[in-house]
Amino acid sequence: MFILIGYATTEGQTAKIARHVARRITEAGHSAELLPLAEAGGLSLAPYDRVILASSIHLGHYHRALSDFAAAQATELPAKPSLLLSVSLAAAGHEAEDWRALDKIATDLAAATGWTPDEVAQVAGAYMPSRYDIFRRFVMRRIVAAQDPGADPDADHEYTDWPDLDRRIDAWLDRPSA
Ligand SMILES: Cc1cc2nc3c(=O)[nH]c(=O)nc-3n(C[C@H](O)[C@H](O)[C@H](O)COP(=O)(O)O)c2cc1C
């Protein structure tokens, strides 16, 4: 299969996740094309058998590049088997309320764009104070304290569970295409 991986990232963790997924897909004997969604305007999905879209969540929303892309592809995208990788810090925790909020962010995207992915994978991202400006440091200290009370607020920390992500990707690749 030839699989498009379109991604939107701010501090780089979703880009890292997208690259990891591309390698996994290639190792499984398929082909993958990585594309920043901000550069995907006017793209035809015709060459691809499946589509993975990935975005981090900032302040309760996916990147605008993701919703713009999904809305612009409202004809072609629903016809492709698809997976949304939803990257956040809330996914690093186990709070039922946070997980309901993550579900709602994904269903709001579907309502706004008309694209309902076949599967949504909630993926834990990273806490990267070394890359934040003052505003981001302020917001993120509160978020990380809620998710991981033992975390050092001054140290970068990656929460992404790579083996779990691999299992999700392998299972999605094994799904029969409708
Ligand atoms: C300013 C800011 C706001 C964020 N807002 C949220 C949020 O509302 N919910 C959440 O779970 N994570 C939030 N995060 C955490 C990011 O989703 C997480 O750091 C992710 O790894 C970022 O991925 P990226 O580097 O690809 O942008 C926020 C991060 C920043 C810097």
Ligand as a Chemical Component Dictionary entry (heavy atoms), coordinates in Angstrom:
data_LIG
# 
_chem_comp.id                   LIG 
_chem_comp.type                 NON-POLYMER 
_chem_comp.pdbx_formal_charge   0 
_chem_comp.three_letter_code    LIG 
# 
loop_
_chem_comp_atom.comp_id 
_chem_comp_atom.atom_id 
_chem_comp_atom.alt_atom_id 
_chem_comp_atom.type_symbol 
_chem_comp_atom.charge 
_chem_comp_atom.model_Cartn_x 
_chem_comp_atom.model_Cartn_y 
_chem_comp_atom.model_Cartn_z 
_chem_comp_atom.pdbx_ordinal 
LIG C1  C1  C 0 0.771  26.277 24.389 1  
LIG C2  C2  C 0 0.436  24.810 24.515 2  
LIG C3  C3  C 0 -0.861 24.427 24.718 3  
LIG C4  C4  C 0 -1.182 23.060 24.858 4  
LIG N1  N1  N 0 -2.479 22.711 25.065 5  
LIG C5  C5  C 0 -2.778 21.417 25.298 6  
LIG C6  C6  C 0 -4.116 21.025 25.572 7  
LIG O1  O1  O 0 -5.047 21.839 25.526 8  
LIG N2  N2  N 0 -4.346 19.726 25.862 9  
LIG C7  C7  C 0 -3.343 18.791 25.890 10 
LIG O2  O2  O 0 -3.617 17.645 26.208 11 
LIG N3  N3  N 0 -2.072 19.116 25.583 12 
LIG C8  C8  C 0 -1.764 20.403 25.292 13 
LIG N4  N4  N 0 -0.485 20.747 24.999 14 
LIG C9  C9  C 0 0.533  19.697 24.937 15 
LIG C10 C10 C 0 0.903  19.343 23.490 16 
LIG O3  O3  O 0 -0.200 18.722 22.824 17 
LIG C11 C11 C 0 2.086  18.390 23.529 18 
LIG O4  O4  O 0 3.188  19.084 24.087 19 
LIG C12 C12 C 0 2.474  17.842 22.167 20 
LIG O5  O5  O 0 3.544  16.931 22.317 21 
LIG C13 C13 C 0 2.873  18.948 21.203 22 
LIG O6  O6  O 0 3.145  18.358 19.952 23 
LIG P1  P1  P 0 3.922  19.156 18.826 24 
LIG O7  O7  O 0 5.346  19.295 19.300 25 
LIG O8  O8  O 0 3.834  18.289 17.623 26 
LIG O9  O9  O 0 3.222  20.455 18.629 27 
LIG C14 C14 C 0 -0.154 22.080 24.792 28 
LIG C15 C15 C 0 1.159  22.494 24.549 29 
LIG C16 C16 C 0 1.465  23.829 24.410 30 
LIG C17 C17 C 0 2.898  24.222 24.163 31 
# 
loop_
_chem_comp_bond.comp_id 
_chem_comp_bond.atom_id_1 
_chem_comp_bond.atom_id_2 
_chem_comp_bond.value_order 
_chem_comp_bond.pdbx_ordinal 
LIG C1  C2  SING 1  
LIG C2  C3  SING 2  
LIG C2  C16 DOUB 3  
LIG C3  C4  DOUB 4  
LIG C4  N1  SING 5  
LIG C4  C14 SING 6  
LIG N1  C5  DOUB 7  
LIG C5  C6  SING 8  
LIG C5  C8  SING 9  
LIG C6  O1  DOUB 10 
LIG C6  N2  SING 11 
LIG N2  C7  SING 12 
LIG C7  O2  DOUB 13 
LIG C7  N3  SING 14 
LIG N3  C8  DOUB 15 
LIG C8  N4  SING 16 
LIG N4  C9  SING 17 
LIG N4  C14 SING 18 
LIG C9  C10 SING 19 
LIG C10 O3  SING 20 
LIG C10 C11 SING 21 
LIG C11 O4  SING 22 
LIG C11 C12 SING 23 
LIG C12 O5  SING 24 
LIG C12 C13 SING 25 
LIG C13 O6  SING 26 
LIG O6  P1  SING 27 
LIG P1  O7  DOUB 28 
LIG P1  O8  SING 29 
LIG P1  O9  SING 30 
LIG C14 C15 DOUB 31 
LIG C15 C16 SING 32 
LIG C16 C17 SING 33 
# 
